[in-house]
Amino acid sequence: MRLMVYSHDGFGLGNIRRMLAICTHLLDSIPELSILVVSGSPMLHSFRLPKRLDYIKLPCLNRGISGEFSAKYLGTATDETVKLRSQLILSAIANFKPDVFLVDKKPYGIRNELQATIEYLKTELPETSLILLLRDILDHPEVTIPEWQKHGYYEAIAKFYDRVLVVGTPEIFDIRKEYQLPSEVAQKVQFCGYIRKELGRKGPNFVRNELHLSLDEQLVLVTPGGGEDGYNLVDTYLSSLALLPASRKLRSMIIFGPEMPSRDQAALEWKAFSYPRVQICEFTDDLMSYISAADAVVAMGGYNTICEILSVEKPAVVVPRIKPSQEQWIRAEHLAKLGVVTAIHPDHLTPDLLLRSVLQQLNTPPNKNISTPIIDLNALPKISQYICTLLTKNKRVVPFCRTCQPPEQLQDLAIAKIV
């Protein structure tokens, strides 16, 4: 059984990290599944990839703060790069012949690079199921609705896609209403909840010993995600430490992110020399170990980081990016209203406000608010169940799917396989 995944790339690590988490859970749930990922993400090789998953690296496109795409590394025109990517994707799907094609975020891909592939599927591989995966929030409705109308995304979903899986909940953001989805599109939407992140490879006590923390020290983890636009957050946090009372025993772990420009890293490292209780790391593929060990987290508001914070119910101060999209601020604002995180708009960010917000989180006892809502974090098993059902239907066989089958049926299936 074959699944092909198109992972939208352009800014940061969010999309590829989310799709790899989904792929890993699918492979754990469906032992007979093979997955081919196509993506331009320059960081794919840095992640631990599970068995039965391989990838095709597309020429990388970069979406800067302006929102415009350009070739990130090749000295080629954007249109030329998109054409090359489009042909590579079409060739991959024609040869791999997947049973399910899972598309991330954009129904026609970046700059419509999937259009030829989707039309090919319709005529040449009509049995292949086409699924669109959307995160909880794309952008402000005033931006998203005109964009979807301009590119024909509503029509594309109605004509080509079997289902739209949303890794979010309608209680926080209902894309059917917010983005004014036509009824034939809205009825294809299935909310799956947010993605629960697995615990890291190292336990909290191990990490705290590794960082040489004393029992009376508190640890603040600072993470600007991929880091490409994370300089201001880290710089403001370092400035806030100058205001910290000398009696306060606070340690800080700052993880820059692999896409932070080297000049920004150098400037921040120089500034951090003034603070002996600050430790710096450029990148880790085991961020959850450090989030679990921290007493509080300072972060931007990317989807994956929020899911990691929610998964271990960690106190957090979120300073979202507001360019090139409002997605992070909308998410942070909604969660702040629910009392889940503290959100600071980047236009209002100051060292004093950041420090006061962090100390407030550190000083608040656990389980501070029993009225804080429980957020659905069951996206991975729900996605696996749906994909498993599609594969069963397309192959006309019953896959050995740990997510889809109750324990007694799993046992029967296992016995049948041995026989």
Secondary structure by P-SEA (a helix, b strand, c coil): cbbbbbbbbcccaaaaaaaaaaaaaaaaacccbbbbbbccccccccccccccbbbbbccbbbbccccccccccccccaaaaaaaaaaaaaaaaaaacccbbbbccccccccccaaaaaaaaacccccbbbbbbbcccccccccaaaaaaaaaaaaaaaccccbbbbccccccccccccccccaaaaaacccccccccccccccaaaaaaaacccccbbbbbbbccccccaaaaaaaaaaaaaacccccbbbbbbbccccccaaaaaaaaaaacccccbbbbcccccaaaaaaaccbbbbcccaaaaaaaaaccccccccccccccaaaaaaaaaaaaaccbbbbccccccaaaaaaaaaaaaaccccccccccccccaaaaaaaaaaaaaaaaaacccccccccccaaaaaaaaaaaac
